Amino acid sequence: MSAQQTYEVIDEDAAARATSPQELAYEVLVGLSSKPKRLPSRYFYDDRGSELFQEIMACEDYYLTDCEREILQRHAGDVLASMEGAFDLVDLGAGDGAKTRLLLRYAADRGLDVSYVPIDISEGAMGALVESVARDFPGMEVRGLVGEYAGGLRWLAKHRAGRPKLVLFLGSNIGNFDRAQARGFLSRIWTTMGPSDHLVIGFDLKKDIELLLRAYNDSAGITAAFNLNLLTRINRELGANFDLSRFRHYGTYDVRSGAMESYLVSLVDQEVHIEHLRRGFLFREWEPVHTEYSYKYLRSDVDALARDSGFVVVHRFGDQHGWFIDDVWKVAP
């Protein structure tokens, strides 16, 4: 990688917390001591979990990936036309950057003055991403930042002040927050943005419930393996003795909250010992352990969220089925 294609760790503490056994132990202790029990979804993504999530996104039942890919393929020019002149393309939680590459390819083919700035908490994932983008787009400046989203945006405001930003929050990542958390998260992003900046954000829309259930209970069992891998991680990193055959994954839709919810359900009465915590936890037969929310939206919900967070909707792009939207927002006057 050249000096123009690199990354730096801007928050050593945040990067350390992402892989800290002590942080995981604390979250597991709090979650399994709660009623009802819960485990945080952010710990899904160890190496194996990340591999499984890539398989989920390629799964036929998981419609979200194809919907957003279709939108970005059809509207890459419209999305990038929101910006004038040189700008930073800031990618929050870039992963492998697969969908973002559609925008990067459009920009590179037309000689747009774009710098790619992925922000992610995982230094390992960031190194692989920067290397692959540098290889595929050798003339493009790539400046990866390892840290939390808000910290990365504040770093840009300080070190690249005056350079406009097109901030991407793709996928249905906003759905991992409930409505109050989503407003808080977006309000924090708002504080880092200027009048020439734009935010591109994806929303999975409310739709036929059977379609939602298939997406989160895929026929190949990949989502089940993804959830159960969280127990494997706790076994490995905290010395637990979870028997995965005694748990099953269950995904359901809550019509009141509008969220898909994922659970790991104990199939028998059992006690699991966690060596790192020096204690055991009792699980009753059919007792659920909550692992994830994925909130779905009406278009009117999205409009209200933008307004409440200090943004205005500039453009809205949808897929052919009307299942998913990518919005372009800017700071309200």
N, C-alpha and C positions, 0 to 999 in steps of 0.2 A: 504494500500500500504506500502511496506517496504521502507527502506532507498535507496534500489537499484531500486525502482520502483516509481518514483516521477517526479514532474516537478517544474520549477521555472520561475518566470517572470524576464526576463533579460532586458526588455525595458519598463519601466513603462509608458513612454510617448506614445509609439506606441500602447500599450494595451489600454490606456485611449482614444486615438484618434479613435480606432476601434468602440467605443460605445459612442463617444461624440456627443451630439445634436448640439453643436456649429460647429463641423467639418461637420456634415451632412448639417446643415443650410447653411454654406459657399458654399459647393459643389452644393446644389440645387439652391442657388442664382446665382452662376456663370453659371450653366448649363442652367437654364431656361431664363437667360438674353442673352444667346448666340443665334446666327443665323447661322445654324439651332439649335433648342433647343436640349439639351442632358441631360441625367442623368447617373451618374457613376454606372457601373455594380457591383462594390464591395459592394454596399449597398443592393443588393439582399438578403444577407444572414443574416437576422434576424432569430429568431427561426422558424417562419413559412416558410420563404424562404428556410432555410436549409432542412426542412421537404419536401417541394415541389421539391427541387433539388434531394433528394434521390428518390422521385417518378419518376422524369424524367429519372434518370439513370437506373431504373428498367423497364422503358417503352419499349415496343416492337419496336417502331419506332426509338428510340434512340440507334443506333447500336454501338456507341463508347464504352460503358461499356463492352458489351459482347466481342467485338474485343480485347480489352486490357486484359480482364480476360483470354481469350483463350491464348494470347501470354504468359502471366505470368504463367499460369498453365503448358504450354508446355515447357517453357524455364527458369523456376525458377533456375534450377541448372546451366544453361549456364550463366545467369545473375550474380549469386553469385560467379561463378568460376572466374570472373574477379578479385576477391580479393584473397589475400593469407594471412593466419593467422588470427589473431583477427582484427576486424574492427567495425566501427560505421555505421549502416544503417540509414542514415539521410533522413527524409521524409518531403519535403517541401509542406506545405498545405495539411496535412494528411487527414483532414476530419474525417470520421469514420474508416479510415484505412482498408477498406474492401479488396482492391486489394493488399495492402502491406502485409496483413496477409498471402497471398499465399507464399510470400518470407520468412516471419517469420516462417511459418509452415515447409517449406522445411529446413530452417536452424536449427530449434529446433529438428526436427526428426533425423537429422544427427549430432547433437551435435556440430554445428559450434559455434565458439566464436564470437557471434554477439551481439552488444548492439544497442537497438532501440532508435533513437533520433528524434522524431517528432518535427517539428517547425511550429507554427501557431500563428496568431495574437489574436485568441480568447481564453481567459483563460477558459471559460466555456466548450468549445469544447475540449480543451486540457485535462481538468480534467476527463471528461468522457472517452476520448480515453485511457489515461494512466491507468485508473482503469480497463477498459475492457481488454486491452492487458496484464496487470499484472495478471488478473484472468485467461486468456486463456494460458499464457506462464509464469507460476510462477517462473521458473528458469532463466528467461532472464532479464538482466539489461535494464531498461527503463528510459530514462532521457529526459523528455519533456522540450522544451524551448518555452516560450511565448514571441514573438517578431516578427519583420520582418525577412524575409529570410536572407538577407545579414548580418544583425546583428547577427543572430543565427550562421551563418557560421563563422563569425569573432570570436564569443565567443568560438566556438569549436577549432578554430586555436590557441587561447590563452590558453584555459583551458584543452584541450585534445590534445595538440601538440604531434606529433609523432605517433598518432593512425590513421591509414588510414580510409578514408571515402568513402562509396558508397552512393552518393547523388541521391535521387529520385525526379523527377519532372514529375509525372505521369499524366494521363488523357490527355486532349488536352489543358492544361492550358497555354502553350506557345502561343496558338492561340489567346489568349486575347490581345496580343501585336501585333502592326504592325511590319513590318520587322526591322525598325530602333530601335524601343523599344525592340524588341527581342534580337537584337545584344547587346544593352546596358545592358539589364538584364543579359544575359549570360556572358558578359565580366566582370560584377561585381562578378558573381559566380566564374569565372576563377581566379580572384585575391585572392580568399580564398582557392584555391585548390593546392595541392602539386603533385609531380610526381607519387605517389602511389595511388592517389585518382581517382575515376571514377564517371561519371555522367550518370544516366539512365533517358532518356527524351522521352516523348511520342509525336507523331505527327499524326494528322488526315490528311489523304491524299486527294487530289482532286479526285473527282469521279463523277458518274452520278448525275446531278443536282437535279433530282426528288428525289433521295435518301436523299440528303442533305435537301431539302425543307421539306420532311416528318419528318426528325429528329428534325427540329427546329419549326415545326408547327404540333405537334403530334395530332393524331385523338382524343385523350382523353382530349385535352385542358389543359394539365398540364403545358406546357411551357407558354401558355397564362396566366394562373393563377400565375405562377412564376413571370412574368414581371409585371402584374397588382398589385401584392403584394407590389411592390416598392412604389406605390401610397398609399397603405394602411399604409405602414410604415411612409411615410411623413405625412399623416393625423394624425397618432397616436403621433409621436414624435415632430412634428413641428406645430401641430394645423392647418393643411390644411383642405380644404373641397373638395378634389377631389371626384367626382361621378364616380365610376369605370364603371358604365353602359354607360358612355359617351366616353369611350375610348376602343379601341380594340388593341390587339397585332398583329403585322405583322412581319414575318420573310422572308427575301429575300436573294438571292445570287448575289453578284456583280462579274461578270465574269472578270472585269478588275483587281480588287484588289485580287480576289480569297478569299473573305471573306463572310461568312454568316453574315448578319446584322439583328439586332432585333430593332423594333420600337414599341412605343405606339402611336397610331394615334387618334387624337381628332375627334369624330364623328359629332360635332356641333361647332358653334361659342360659346365660353364660357369664363368666367373669373373665375379663381381659386384663392382664398385668402389664404395666409399662415400667420397665426397669429404670429409665431415666427419671421418672417421677416417683419411683419407689412406692407405688400404690397400684391398686386394681380398681376396675370400674365394672359395675354390674349392668348387664343388658338383659331386659326382659324379652320373652318371646314376642315377636312382631313389634318391638319397640323401634321407632324410626330415629335416625340421626340425620339432621338436615345438613346438606352440603352446598346447595346453590339455589339462587333465585335467577330468573331471566324474565324481566318484565316486558310486556308487549304494549304497544301504543296504538291509540287512534290518532289520526292526523290532528284533530283538535287538541289532543293531549300534548303533541309536539309543539303546536303553536303556543299553548299556555306555558310550556316549559321554557321555550325561547324567551318569551316576554318576561317571565318571572326571574330569569337568569341575566337579564340585561342585554338580550340580543334581539335582532330582527331577522326574519327569514328573507333571504335574497332570492334563492332558487330552491326548487324541490324537484328531484329526479326519482322516478320509480321504475320498477321492473315491469315486464309485460303482464304479470299476473296480479299486480297490485299488492304484493306481499311484503315489500321492503322499500324503504326510501333512504336516499342520501340527501341531506339538506346542506345548503351553503348559508351560513349565518354571518352577520357582522355585528359589531358593537352598536347598540342603539344610540342615536344622537343624544 
